[in-house]
Amino acid sequence: MNTSYSFKIYNSTAQLPKQWDDLAVSTIFLSKKYLEVLEKSSPENMICNYIGIFENNALVGIAVSQFLDLNKLESFGERDKCIKTAIRNFAFRNFSSHVLLIGNNMLTGQNSFCFSDSTDKKKALQALKLASIALKKKFKTQGKKIHITSFKDFNIDEIQIFNIPEFKNDYQFSTQPNMVFTINENWKSEQDYIDSLSKKYRDQYKRARKKAAGIEKRKMHLEEIITYEDIIYDLYIHVAKNAPFNTFFLPKNHFRIFKEIFKDKFLFYGYFIDEKLIGFNTLIKNGKVMDTYFLGYDEGIQREKMLYLNMLYDMVAYSINKGFKEIVFARTALEIKSSVGAKPLKMYGFIEHSNSIVNSYMPKIFKYLEPETIWQERNPFK
């Protein structure tokens, strides 16, 4: 029997089919609730669409897409001031400012699409590729010519289904790894984790905890998040602007909206000195996986109190105590994350430029688009 695969593009969560959440089982980040967070508080330079894949008339696949207008950013990141950074910024502004992403630029990992178990995954992916072409045409009618189309973040097993003719012109790239912390099934408490560390990293743990004296950590509820919203945003934007590379900045109401919609599945921890908020971090319960999310801090206090390292230890302790299987620490700060026990998971994606000549040089161009990170992996365990 010949099955026919088709797609439908939705502009809002209100339009999504009733069966949508039946397929959003592998990750919370494809659920209607999360897509509603995006709808109500996505970055100013981002437009989200949602894609349904159908086999005959049955919904068999769901996906998220994000259009990014990089011209709307004041800065791509203010930390690195070098020639390579200047070239990259020029290239983005002039040749790659309109990006269509099948996936989620705000997260690390396969949060792009999900197909039902019985689906022919390659046929469903062919339909998704056609949906990306339809989205490009849609944006073109609105005066937004797409320069780059990308499918991201897949591990070595997940990329196998991309071995189809539709992706033969796409450049397969590898970006910074996803830092994933696997929780030992024998650990029942933070002390079990500490006991498993080698002497050098036990000493690091003790030193960090000693430095944090005087800091009060507390779980913040919706009312407090609203009360501190301006300070929270200042702390977030300080960290975001000092990242080596950024393609978006969250709006001020993002954490409030997330908490309103996700309630206890979204954790917001504030760090205070004498009742002054000096840092925060956020976590998302994603089934048996704990996903770390955005954070912010006062840089001076961060250095003095080893605040970021203490946040990582707090995330590990909470996840062990609550019985999670792993923690997704995502990209950035690779070395310090490996020093608490996270391991790098290589991630891949596909990228295609709309100009065929530029696209033929993508293997050479890509190294200018993706900031290079030199780091040393640590192993803190005995």
Buried (B, 14 or more C-beta within 10 A) or exposed (E): EEEEBEBBBBEEBEEBBEEBBEBBEBBBBBBBBBBBBBBBBBBEBBBBBBBBBBBEEEBBBBBBBBBBBBEEBEEBBBEBEEEEBEEBBEBBEEBBBBBBBBBBBBBBBBBBBBBBEEBBBBBBBBBBBBBBEBBBEBBEEEEBEBBBBBBBBBBEEBBEBBEEEBBEEBBBBEBBBBBBBEBEEEBEEBEEBBEBBEEEBBEBBEEBBEBBEEBEBEEBEBEBBBEBBEBBBBBBBBBBBEBBBBBBBBBBBBBBBBBBBBEEBBBBBBBBBEEEBBBBBBBBBBEEBBBBBBBBBBEEBBEEBBBBBBBBBBBBBBBBEEEBEBBBBBBBBBEBBBBBBBBBBEBBBBBBBBEEEBBEEBEEBBEBBBBEBEBEBBEBEE
